[in-house]
Amino acid sequence: MTFSVLAHDPETGDVGIAVSSCILAVGRAVPCARPGVGVVAVQARSRRGLRTSLLGGLAEGTAPAELVRRAAHAAEDADRQIAVLDATGAVAADTGQGSFPVSGHVLGEGFSVQGNMLASAEVLPAMSHAFTAARGALPDRLLAGLSAGQAAGGDLRGRQSAALLVVSGSPATDEDDGVRVDLRVDDSGDPVAQLRMLRNLQRAYDERDYEMLALFAPEGARDLYAALAASRRGDRDGARSALEAMRSRPGWSAWLASMAGDARVAAVSRLLD
């Protein structure tokens, strides 16, 4: 019913998972991760509580292969499909005999792809190849693998939800919760494409790509980003016009005044003085 890719980034130490399925809110059902510990996926008919016990085992220092071996011998988990990846990149997976066909998993260096009730036997090889061939940050490589799985047919029943979760390879602290990406599409006709769009939007926020945010941010906020984008490219008239539009919206004038200490907003606001 589900296909996913788990992976470790040897450069940053981050670990993560991208997953899609023809069920509502797969991000609630399949992935589980903890900064400094690792990430797990439970699929097919796996017990929800199995995620917690697998992650707990990782936190205690048990190797992924041992955790998977134990689950494979548990009678109550005969129908499960699981994958376990620790913060060092060690990975293991298993597909129970009772999992829905077409089912299976493929292990690679620091990553694993797995799926059940797949549209074809080409889904998993396509995901593995796309992930290993992709370049860039871990979230984008995970999405490349997931997208390839969808392009090869994905879930036999169709598509409904997808999720992307990436956490740090180091434990969370008071200053950093360790969550790098946590995006979910709970109900969509094309969830993987929507997830890619959310990732692009998140990157725009992180990189202060005001040009993109001026197009895709929520209505109202678009005027602010349009003003910032125009100011950055030296378009004073464009920045002034966008600010005037924003100040005409209820509440935004007061918000601008409250942001007087923000250097970016204050510099653009002076265009109206």
C-alpha positions as CSV (number, residue, x, y, z in Angstrom):
1,M,0.0,0.0,0.0
2,T,3.0,2.2,0.4
3,F,6.5,3.0,-1.0
4,S,9.3,4.9,0.8
5,V,13.0,5.7,0.8
6,L,15.2,6.1,3.9
7,A,18.7,7.5,3.8
8,H,21.7,8.9,5.6
9,D,23.7,11.9,4.4
10,P,27.4,11.2,5.2
11,E,28.3,14.9,4.8
12,T,25.8,16.4,7.2
13,G,24.9,13.3,9.3
14,D,21.2,13.9,8.6
15,V,18.8,11.0,8.2
16,G,15.4,11.1,6.6
17,I,12.5,9.4,4.8
18,A,10.2,10.2,1.9
19,V,7.0,8.2,1.6
20,S,3.8,8.1,-0.4
21,S,0.7,5.9,-0.3
22,C,-3.0,5.6,-1.2
23,I,-4.1,6.2,2.3
24,L,-5.0,9.3,4.2
25,A,-2.1,11.1,6.0
26,V,0.7,8.6,5.4
27,G,3.0,10.9,7.3
28,R,1.1,10.1,10.5
29,A,1.2,6.3,9.9
30,V,4.5,5.3,8.4
31,P,7.6,7.4,9.4
32,C,9.2,7.9,12.8
33,A,12.5,9.7,13.4
34,R,14.5,11.1,16.3
35,P,17.5,13.4,16.0
36,G,20.8,11.7,16.9
37,V,19.1,8.3,16.8
38,G,17.7,7.4,13.4
39,V,14.6,6.9,11.3
40,V,12.2,3.9,10.8
41,A,9.4,3.1,8.5
42,V,6.6,0.6,9.2
43,Q,4.4,-0.4,6.3
44,A,1.9,-3.0,5.1
45,R,0.1,-4.5,8.1
46,S,2.7,-3.4,10.6
47,R,1.5,-2.5,14.1
48,R,1.7,1.3,14.7
49,G,3.4,0.7,18.0
50,L,6.3,-1.1,16.2
51,R,7.6,2.3,15.2
52,T,8.1,3.3,18.8
53,S,9.8,0.0,19.8
54,L,12.2,0.1,16.8
55,L,13.2,3.7,17.5
56,G,13.6,2.9,21.2
57,G,15.9,0.0,20.3
58,L,18.0,2.3,18.2
59,A,18.2,4.8,21.0
60,E,19.5,2.0,23.3
61,G,22.3,1.2,20.8
62,T,20.8,-1.9,19.1
63,A,21.9,-2.3,15.5
64,P,19.3,-2.0,12.8
65,A,20.0,-5.6,11.6
66,E,19.3,-7.0,15.1
67,L,16.1,-5.0,15.4
68,V,14.9,-6.2,12.1
69,R,15.8,-9.8,12.9
70,R,13.8,-9.6,16.1
71,A,10.7,-8.2,14.3
72,A,11.0,-10.9,11.6
73,H,10.7,-13.6,14.2
74,A,7.7,-12.0,16.0
75,A,4.5,-13.9,15.2
76,E,2.4,-10.8,15.5
77,D,4.5,-9.0,12.9
78,A,4.4,-11.7,10.1
79,D,2.6,-9.4,7.7
80,R,4.8,-6.3,8.3
81,Q,7.3,-4.4,6.2
82,I,9.9,-2.4,8.0
83,A,13.1,-0.5,7.4
84,V,15.5,0.8,10.1
85,L,18.3,3.3,9.7
86,D,20.5,4.6,12.4
87,A,22.4,7.9,12.7
88,T,25.6,6.3,11.4
89,G,24.0,5.1,8.2
90,A,23.7,1.4,9.1
91,V,20.4,0.2,7.6
92,A,18.3,-3.0,7.5
93,A,14.9,-3.9,6.1
94,D,12.5,-6.8,5.9
95,T,9.3,-7.6,4.0
96,G,7.1,-10.1,5.8
97,Q,5.6,-13.1,3.9
98,G,2.1,-11.7,4.4
99,S,2.8,-8.3,2.8
100,F,0.7,-7.3,-0.1
101,P,2.2,-8.2,-3.6
102,V,4.0,-6.7,-5.5
103,S,6.3,-6.2,-2.4
104,G,10.0,-6.0,-1.5
105,H,12.9,-3.8,-0.5
106,V,16.3,-2.9,-1.9
107,L,19.3,-2.0,0.3
108,G,22.1,0.3,-0.7
109,E,25.0,2.2,0.9
110,G,23.3,4.2,3.7
111,F,19.8,3.9,2.2
112,S,16.9,1.6,1.7
113,V,13.8,1.6,-0.6
114,Q,10.7,-0.5,0.1
115,G,7.2,-0.9,-1.0
116,N,4.1,-3.1,-1.1
117,M,1.1,-3.4,-3.3
118,L,3.1,-1.7,-6.0
119,A,2.0,-1.1,-9.5
120,S,5.0,-3.1,-10.9
121,A,8.3,-4.7,-10.1
122,E,10.0,-1.6,-11.6
123,V,9.0,0.8,-8.8
124,L,11.8,-0.1,-6.3
125,P,14.7,-0.3,-8.9
126,A,13.6,3.1,-10.3
127,M,13.6,4.6,-6.8
128,S,17.0,3.1,-5.9
129,H,18.6,4.4,-9.2
130,A,17.1,7.8,-8.9
131,F,18.2,8.3,-5.3
132,T,21.8,7.2,-6.0
133,A,22.0,9.4,-9.2
134,A,20.5,12.5,-7.5
135,R,22.7,15.4,-6.3
136,G,22.0,18.1,-3.8
137,A,20.7,18.1,-0.2
138,L,19.3,15.0,1.4
139,P,15.6,16.1,1.2
140,D,15.9,16.7,-2.5
141,R,17.5,13.3,-3.2
142,L,14.8,11.6,-1.1
143,L,12.2,13.4,-3.2
144,A,14.0,12.3,-6.4
145,G,13.7,8.7,-5.3
146,L,10.1,9.1,-4.3
147,S,9.2,10.8,-7.6
148,A,10.8,8.0,-9.6
149,G,8.7,5.5,-7.7
150,Q,5.6,7.4,-8.5
151,A,6.6,7.7,-12.2
152,A,7.1,3.9,-12.3
153,G,3.5,3.4,-11.1
154,G,3.8,3.8,-7.3
155,D,0.9,2.4,-5.3
156,L,-1.3,0.0,-7.3
157,R,-4.5,1.5,-5.9
158,G,-3.7,5.1,-6.7
159,R,-2.3,8.1,-4.8
160,Q,-3.5,10.2,-1.9
161,S,-0.8,11.3,0.5
162,A,3.0,11.8,0.9
163,A,5.5,13.0,3.5
164,L,9.1,14.1,3.9
165,L,10.9,14.0,7.2
166,V,14.6,14.7,7.8
167,V,16.3,15.1,11.2
168,S,19.8,15.8,12.4
169,G,22.3,13.0,13.0
170,S,23.0,14.8,16.4
171,P,20.7,14.8,19.4
172,A,18.3,17.8,19.8
173,T,19.3,20.6,22.1
174,D,17.6,23.6,23.7
175,E,18.8,25.7,20.7
176,D,18.1,23.2,17.9
177,D,15.3,20.6,17.9
178,G,17.1,18.7,15.2
179,V,14.2,18.7,12.7
180,R,15.4,19.8,9.3
181,V,12.3,19.1,7.2
182,D,8.8,18.0,8.2
183,L,6.4,18.3,5.3
184,R,3.1,16.4,4.7
185,V,0.5,16.2,2.1
186,D,-2.4,14.4,3.7
187,D,-5.0,14.3,0.9
188,S,-4.2,15.1,-2.8
189,G,-4.7,13.8,-6.3
190,D,-1.0,14.2,-6.9
191,P,0.7,14.1,-3.4
192,V,4.3,13.6,-4.6
193,A,4.1,16.6,-6.9
194,Q,2.5,18.6,-4.1
195,L,5.3,17.5,-1.7
196,R,7.9,18.7,-4.2
197,M,6.1,22.1,-4.4
198,L,6.1,22.4,-0.6
199,R,9.8,21.6,-0.5
200,N,10.5,24.3,-3.1
201,L,8.5,26.7,-1.0
202,Q,10.3,25.8,2.2
203,R,13.6,26.4,0.4
204,A,12.4,29.8,-0.7
205,Y,11.7,30.7,2.9
206,D,15.1,29.4,4.1
207,E,17.0,31.1,1.3
208,R,14.9,34.3,1.4
209,D,14.0,33.9,-2.2
210,Y,11.5,36.8,-2.3
211,E,10.8,36.5,-6.0
212,M,9.3,33.0,-5.5
213,L,7.6,33.9,-2.3
214,A,5.9,36.9,-4.1
215,L,4.3,34.3,-6.3
216,F,3.4,31.5,-3.9
217,A,3.1,32.9,-0.4
218,P,-0.4,33.4,1.1
219,E,-2.4,36.3,-0.2
220,G,-1.4,39.5,1.7
221,A,2.0,38.2,2.5
222,R,2.7,38.2,-1.2
223,D,2.7,42.0,-1.2
224,L,5.4,42.0,1.5
225,Y,7.6,39.6,-0.5
226,A,7.0,41.5,-3.7
227,A,8.2,44.7,-1.9
228,L,11.3,42.9,-0.6
229,A,12.0,41.4,-4.0
230,A,11.6,44.7,-5.8
231,S,13.8,46.4,-3.2
232,R,16.5,43.8,-3.7
233,R,16.6,44.3,-7.4
234,G,16.6,48.1,-7.1
235,D,13.0,48.7,-8.3
236,R,11.9,51.5,-6.0
237,D,8.6,52.0,-7.8
238,G,7.7,48.3,-7.6
239,A,8.6,48.2,-3.9
240,R,6.5,51.3,-3.1
241,S,3.5,49.9,-5.0
242,A,3.6,46.6,-3.2
243,L,4.0,48.3,0.2
244,E,1.0,50.5,-0.5
245,A,-1.1,47.5,-1.5
246,M,0.0,45.8,1.8
247,R,-0.8,48.8,3.9
248,S,-4.3,48.9,2.4
249,R,-5.1,45.5,3.9
250,P,-6.7,45.3,7.3
251,G,-4.1,44.7,10.0
252,W,-1.1,44.9,7.8
253,S,-0.3,48.5,8.5
254,A,-0.2,47.8,12.2
255,W,2.0,44.8,11.5
256,L,4.4,46.9,9.5
257,A,4.7,49.3,12.4
258,S,5.4,46.5,14.8
259,M,8.2,45.3,12.6
260,A,10.1,48.6,12.6
261,G,13.1,46.9,14.3
262,D,13.5,44.4,11.4
263,A,16.2,45.8,9.2
264,R,14.8,44.2,6.0
265,V,11.2,45.6,6.5
266,A,12.3,48.9,7.9
267,A,14.5,49.7,4.9
268,V,11.7,49.0,2.5
269,S,9.1,50.8,4.6
270,R,11.2,54.0,4.3
271,L,10.3,54.1,0.6
272,L,6.8,55.3,1.7
273,D,8.1,58.0,4.0
